[in-house]
Amino acid sequence: MEAISINNLSKVYKSGKKALDGLSLTVKESEIFSLLGPNGAGKSTLINILTTYLQPTAGKVSIMGKDVCTEQKSICCLIACVAQKESIDNHLSLKENMLFQSRLYKLDTATANKRMDALIAAFGLKEYEKHRIAAYSGGIKRRLDIAMSMMSFPKILFLDEPTVGMDIESRKAMWDIVKKIKDDFGTTIFLTTHYLEEADMLSDTVCIMQDGHQLVQDTPENLRQHTHQNTIRIDLDSSENQRDFGNWISDLQFVRGIRQEQNTVYANIQNAAQDFHILNQLMMDKQIRYSSIGIVTPSLDDVFLSLTQSKGRSV
Ligand SMILES: Nc1ncnc2c1ncn2[C@@H]1O[C@H](COP(=O)(O)OP(=O)(O)OP(=O)(O)O)[C@@H](O)[C@H]1O
């Protein structure tokens, strides 16, 4: 069974704003699924519909086979959502916070204690039990927040930007925990993130959306492969004017978009084998000075930009 199935979903707010526009996607059971998209793409609207806070305008959405419009109660027992705003009570201890959560789900004491001990061990929280919660770092609080939401053993866990604002150490620790949730508990994880490296490291499937609909959904590896043939890297000589070059290359008919990092320009093109030679020749004719040019292995950033960037806009 698919964990989440979305078919032709639309959401129009009262203001008339169409936030979702014929979105279709599927999330498999026990996978880590990352949703990416520029600001305003419709990610929050989608999560709010999937977690039953918002009603869709049209389309069909099912969670573990249950319809979001007619079976909200059953769905709420199957999912948990960790929003960006933490839900920890600083006046309670770590264990009290977890047990409070278990009462919301009406777990009996023996089950609650068993789950709590398993989660404290799995999330590396044992050493923090004796400390005051107010003294926890943001990363540890986030970890506790996720452990609390796992007390109900949800089938699907929604994580809204789980590592936003964290330093790289805490971010890596969080990645290990997200993988552990999938491996040890078999939970399907649906996460949103603005960090493409994070989506790349964690995800079985990545979906990139824009303007309320899906642009692409695939494994990170396949997405990189997709762009691999379509990205040319040019390292300009420092004497070249980067802005002039950026404008010139953007205007070429076969260039779909560019990304500039100081003297380096990444150009997304239609046909690497053919366009690489044409570009090389045009640059020589124009006597543009560069130290190297080549087809490169793209990062997920290149995939994201090539799909969401309009022609000629540099980032
Ligand atoms: N309650 C609302 N009423 C009217 N328009 C809304 C409402 N909520 C969101 N929108 C609009 O719907 C569109 C999608 O918004 P949404 O918050 O879902 O995008 P997002 O991808 O989560 O963006 P971000 O990454 O900035 O959080 C935006 O144009 C937004 O301004």
The ligand as a Tripos MOL2 file, in Angstrom:
@<TRIPOS>MOLECULE
LIG
   31    33     1     0     0
SMALL
NO_CHARGES

@<TRIPOS>ATOM
      1 N1         -4.2090   31.3800    4.4620 N.pl3     1 LIG1
      2 C1         -3.8560   31.8220    3.2660 C.ar      1 LIG1
      3 N2         -4.6500   32.6510    2.5710 N.ar      1 LIG1
      4 C2         -4.3090   33.0970    1.3430 C.ar      1 LIG1
      5 N3         -3.1620   32.7500    0.6990 N.ar      1 LIG1
      6 C3         -2.3200   31.9280    1.3530 C.ar      1 LIG1
      7 C4         -2.6240   31.4260    2.6630 C.ar      1 LIG1
      8 N4         -1.5940   30.6210    3.0470 N.ar      1 LIG1
      9 C5         -0.7080   30.6330    2.0330 C.ar      1 LIG1
     10 N5         -1.1360   31.4050    1.0210 N.ar      1 LIG1
     11 C6         -0.4690   31.6340   -0.2770 C.3       1 LIG1
     12 O1         -0.4230   30.3870   -0.9590 O.3       1 LIG1
     13 C7          0.8390   30.2260   -1.6310 C.3       1 LIG1
     14 C8          1.5330   28.9700   -1.1050 C.3       1 LIG1
     15 O2          1.8870   29.2100    0.2330 O.3       1 LIG1
     16 P1          2.6020   28.1090    1.1600 P.3       1 LIG1
     17 O3          2.7980   28.7300    2.5130 O.co2     1 LIG1
     18 O4          1.8490   26.8350    1.0940 O.co2     1 LIG1
     19 O5          4.0250   27.9440    0.4070 O.3       1 LIG1
     20 P2          5.3950   27.3300    0.9530 P.3       1 LIG1
     21 O6          5.9640   26.5280   -0.1590 O.co2     1 LIG1
     22 O7          5.1610   26.6230    2.2540 O.co2     1 LIG1
     23 O8          6.2840   28.6240    1.1840 O.3       1 LIG1
     24 P3          7.4680   28.8680    2.2710 P.3       1 LIG1
     25 O9          8.6240   28.0020    1.8660 O.co2     1 LIG1
     26 O10         7.7530   30.3340    2.1010 O.co2     1 LIG1
     27 O11         6.9100   28.5320    3.6310 O.co2     1 LIG1
     28 C9          1.6170   31.5070   -1.3680 C.3       1 LIG1
     29 O12         1.4250   32.3860   -2.4560 O.3       1 LIG1
     30 C10         0.9760   32.0670   -0.1190 C.3       1 LIG1
     31 O13         1.0920   33.4840   -0.0790 O.3       1 LIG1
@<TRIPOS>BOND
     1     1     2 1
     2     2     3 ar
     3     2     7 ar
     4     3     4 ar
     5     4     5 ar
     6     5     6 ar
     7     6     7 ar
     8     6    10 ar
     9     7     8 ar
    10     8     9 ar
    11     9    10 ar
    12    10    11 1
    13    11    12 1
    14    11    30 1
    15    12    13 1
    16    13    14 1
    17    13    28 1
    18    14    15 1
    19    15    16 1
    20    16    17 2
    21    16    18 1
    22    16    19 1
    23    19    20 1
    24    20    21 2
    25    20    22 1
    26    20    23 1
    27    23    24 1
    28    24    25 2
    29    24    26 1
    30    24    27 1
    31    28    29 1
    32    28    30 1
    33    30    31 1
@<TRIPOS>SUBSTRUCTURE
     1 LIG1         1 GROUP 0 **** ****
